Amino acid sequence: MVRAREYLEEIADLCDAASQEKGAQLLDKVTDLYFVTAEQHTAADREAFGEIIERMAFSADPMARARLAERIATADPAPIDLLHRLARDEIGVARPVLQYSPCLREGDLVSITSEVNQEHLVATAHRRDLTPPVTDVLVQRGEEPVLHAVIRNASAALSRGSIALLKHVAENNETLRKALRLRRDVTKNPIDRLKQFAATDFWQQVTQSLLMSEDESNDSEAPTPQDEVNDDPEENQPADIAQQPEPDKEEQPPQLQGAALEKMLVDTAKAKETEKAVAALAQIADLDEQMTSHCLFEAHISALMVLCKANRLASSAFTSLLQLRETETGQPVNDVVGLMRRYEGMTPDTAQKIMRFSQKSRANDEDENQPNSE
């Protein structure tokens, strides 16, 4: 391995002198080599690879490190020093390592969670089989989103001290209090837990969570009353999209024109031709350009994701629109890799369910806000 290490260091030197694009490509190749030869590695070999990959990764851009993190997050064994550094990187890189790496043991997690920020704590709180020393740090350092994630992680073990602290915080937070009562280690009486499960608002939250889930395994099951199909096209708009008149079916463009429109959308978005990109997306989605611009640049990214997936746009189109959004707003799009995973995991049927649920929720809110005529 001594000779191999010399070769790897020469590659790392080339990476240092290369452009970021070439450096990222070299990093991908060295990572490929690591996995291809993994079965032959000694512990020393693994750490030698880790040192070289770490040096290359942190000379590359965050996207290259995010790809590395996605690949190495589930590897076992893996270079532990590299995992530690990736886990402390920006959240788009750190999330898969914090959430999935089997190589991060209790001591590693306590060390990391004692230093990182709230987004990293949330990612760690979603990890399976957390032990009390880790959840103690999460509960003590975490803000409300972290506490929610810990409480709802049924596999996370809580110490008596953490349970007491969570109960104290939940005294002034009804959502936390309800979630806490559903835990077996907090509410011992199963009858009391059943009462919580029977609450109407709990099932409303479950329905919304199911619709927003990336897991499509239940798509073939019979729809619940909230999910009943409505043939009215006005029902198929997300919450951030205004209702539009039903288009004349005779004027619908043929499929070939739809493909050409999508290509135009991608090309104009990549070229930063904002007006043309907005016009193309508006035509694809049957929206006016003002509302399309709102969805693209002002609404939450989830609304744009649902809009694109409901109209069966390819991942490349969604990526191009994210880049255009970033350029126009001047605000970086965080966790692009995670967004792309969610986009690719979502089906058009799920996007339509989300649209229907959002539209019905908004309609109910509007009805409640109508002044009483009596």
Backbone hydrogen bonds, N-H to C=O, Kabsch-Sander energy under -0.5 kcal/mol:
donor,donor_aa,acceptor,acceptor_aa,energy
5,R,1,M,-2.9
6,E,2,V,-1.7
7,Y,3,R,-1.9
8,L,4,A,-2.5
9,E,5,R,-2.5
10,E,6,E,-1.9
11,I,7,Y,-2.2
12,A,8,L,-2.4
13,D,9,E,-2.1
14,L,10,E,-2.0
15,C,11,I,-2.3
16,D,12,A,-2.2
17,A,13,D,-1.6
18,A,14,L,-1.1
23,G,19,S,-3.1
24,A,20,Q,-2.4
25,Q,21,E,-1.7
26,L,22,K,-2.5
27,L,23,G,-2.3
28,D,24,A,-2.2
29,K,25,Q,-1.9
30,V,26,L,-2.5
31,T,27,L,-2.4
32,D,28,D,-2.2
33,L,29,K,-2.4
34,Y,30,V,-2.2
35,F,31,T,-2.1
36,V,32,D,-2.5
37,T,33,L,-2.0
38,A,35,F,-0.7
40,Q,37,T,-1.7
41,H,38,A,-1.5
46,R,42,T,-2.4
47,E,43,A,-2.0
48,A,44,A,-2.2
49,F,45,D,-2.6
50,G,46,R,-2.3
51,E,47,E,-2.4
52,I,48,A,-1.9
53,I,49,F,-3.1
54,E,50,G,-2.6
55,R,51,E,-2.1
56,M,52,I,-2.3
57,A,53,I,-3.1
58,F,54,E,-2.2
59,S,56,M,-1.2
60,A,56,M,-0.7
60,A,57,A,-0.8
64,A,61,D,-0.6
65,R,61,D,-1.7
66,A,62,P,-2.5
67,R,63,M,-2.1
68,L,64,A,-2.0
69,A,65,R,-2.9
70,E,66,A,-2.2
71,R,67,R,-1.7
72,I,68,L,-2.6
73,A,69,A,-1.6
75,A,72,I,-0.9
83,L,79,P,-2.1
84,H,80,I,-2.3
85,R,81,D,-1.9
86,L,82,L,-2.5
87,A,83,L,-2.5
88,R,84,H,-0.8
88,R,85,R,-0.6
89,D,86,L,-1.3
93,V,90,E,-1.8
94,A,90,E,-2.4
95,R,91,I,-2.5
97,V,93,V,-0.5
98,L,94,A,-2.7
99,Q,95,R,-2.5
100,Y,96,P,-2.1
101,S,96,P,-0.6
101,S,97,V,-1.5
104,L,101,S,-0.8
105,R,103,C,-0.9
109,L,105,R,-2.6
110,V,106,E,-2.4
111,S,107,G,-2.2
112,I,108,D,-2.6
113,T,109,L,-2.9
114,S,110,V,-1.1
115,E,112,I,-2.0
116,V,112,I,-1.8
121,L,117,N,-1.8
122,V,118,Q,-2.3
123,A,119,E,-1.9
124,T,120,H,-2.2
125,A,121,L,-2.3
126,H,122,V,-0.9
126,H,123,A,-0.8
127,R,124,T,-1.8
130,L,127,R,-0.5
134,V,131,T,-0.9
135,T,131,T,-2.4
136,D,132,P,-2.5
137,V,133,P,-1.1
138,L,134,V,-2.1
139,V,135,T,-2.8
140,Q,136,D,-2.2
141,R,137,V,-2.6
142,G,138,L,-2.3
146,V,143,E,-0.8
147,L,143,E,-2.2
148,H,144,E,-2.7
149,A,145,P,-2.0
150,V,146,V,-2.5
151,I,147,L,-2.6
152,R,148,H,-2.2
153,N,149,A,-0.6
153,N,150,V,-1.0
154,A,152,R,-1.2
156,A,153,N,-1.8
157,A,130,L,-2.7
163,I,159,S,-2.3
164,A,160,R,-2.5
165,L,161,G,-2.2
166,L,162,S,-2.7
167,K,163,I,-2.5
168,H,164,A,-1.9
169,V,165,L,-2.4
170,A,166,L,-2.6
171,E,167,K,-0.8
171,E,168,H,-0.8
172,N,169,V,-1.2
173,N,170,A,-1.6
177,R,173,N,-2.3
178,K,174,E,-2.5
179,A,175,T,-2.2
180,L,176,L,-2.5
181,R,177,R,-1.7
182,L,178,K,-0.6
182,L,179,A,-0.9
183,R,180,L,-1.4
186,V,183,R,-1.1
187,T,183,R,-2.8
188,K,186,V,-0.8
193,R,189,N,-1.5
194,L,190,P,-2.2
195,K,191,I,-1.9
196,Q,192,D,-1.5
197,F,193,R,-2.2
198,A,194,L,-1.8
199,A,196,Q,-1.1
203,W,199,A,-1.6
204,Q,200,T,-1.9
205,Q,201,D,-1.8
206,V,202,F,-2.2
207,T,203,W,-2.6
208,Q,204,Q,-2.0
209,S,205,Q,-2.5
210,L,206,V,-2.6
211,L,207,T,-2.1
212,M,208,Q,-1.8
213,S,209,S,-0.6
213,S,210,L,-0.8
216,E,214,E,-0.7
219,D,216,E,-1.8
221,E,218,N,-1.4
227,D,224,T,-1.5
228,E,225,P,-1.0
231,D,229,V,-0.5
235,E,232,D,-2.1
236,N,233,P,-1.3
241,I,238,P,-2.1
249,K,247,P,-0.5
251,E,248,D,-1.8
252,Q,249,K,-1.3
258,G,254,P,-1.7
259,A,255,Q,-2.2
260,A,256,L,-2.1
261,L,257,Q,-2.6
262,E,258,G,-2.1
263,K,259,A,-2.2
264,M,260,A,-2.3
265,L,261,L,-2.5
266,V,262,E,-2.5
267,D,263,K,-2.8
268,T,264,M,-2.7
269,A,265,L,-2.2
270,K,266,V,-2.5
271,A,267,D,-1.9
272,K,269,A,-1.2
273,E,268,T,-2.9
274,T,272,K,-1.5
277,A,273,E,-2.4
278,V,274,T,-2.8
279,A,275,E,-2.3
280,A,276,K,-2.3
281,L,277,A,-2.5
282,A,278,V,-2.5
283,Q,279,A,-2.0
284,I,280,A,-2.2
285,A,281,L,-2.5
286,D,282,A,-0.9
287,L,282,A,-2.1
292,T,288,D,-2.2
293,S,289,E,-2.6
294,H,290,Q,-1.9
295,C,291,M,-2.3
296,L,292,T,-2.2
297,F,293,S,-2.5
298,E,294,H,-2.3
299,A,294,H,-2.7
303,A,300,H,-1.3
304,L,300,H,-1.2
305,M,301,I,-2.6
306,V,302,S,-2.6
307,L,303,A,-2.4
308,C,304,L,-2.5
309,K,305,M,-2.6
310,A,306,V,-2.8
311,N,307,L,-1.2
312,R,309,K,-1.8
313,L,308,C,-2.5
317,A,314,A,-0.6
318,F,314,A,-1.7
319,T,315,S,-2.7
320,S,316,S,-2.1
321,L,317,A,-2.0
322,L,318,F,-2.1
323,Q,319,T,-2.2
324,L,320,S,-2.1
325,R,321,L,-2.6
326,E,322,L,-2.3
327,T,323,Q,-2.1
328,E,324,L,-2.7
329,T,325,R,-2.6
330,G,326,E,-1.6
334,N,332,P,-0.7
339,L,335,D,-2.4
340,M,336,V,-2.6
341,R,337,V,-2.1
342,R,338,G,-2.2
343,Y,339,L,-2.6
344,E,340,M,-2.8
345,G,341,R,-1.8
346,M,342,R,-1.2
351,A,347,T,-2.1
352,Q,348,P,-2.2
353,K,349,D,-2.0
354,I,350,T,-2.4
355,M,351,A,-2.2
356,R,352,Q,-2.5
357,F,353,K,-2.8
358,S,354,I,-2.7
359,Q,355,M,-2.7
360,K,356,R,-2.5
361,S,357,F,-2.4
362,R,358,S,-2.5
363,A,359,Q,-2.3
364,N,360,K,-2.4
365,D,361,S,-2.1
366,E,362,R,-2.4
367,D,363,A,-2.3
368,E,364,N,-2.2
369,N,365,D,-1.5
370,Q,366,E,-0.5
370,Q,367,D,-0.9
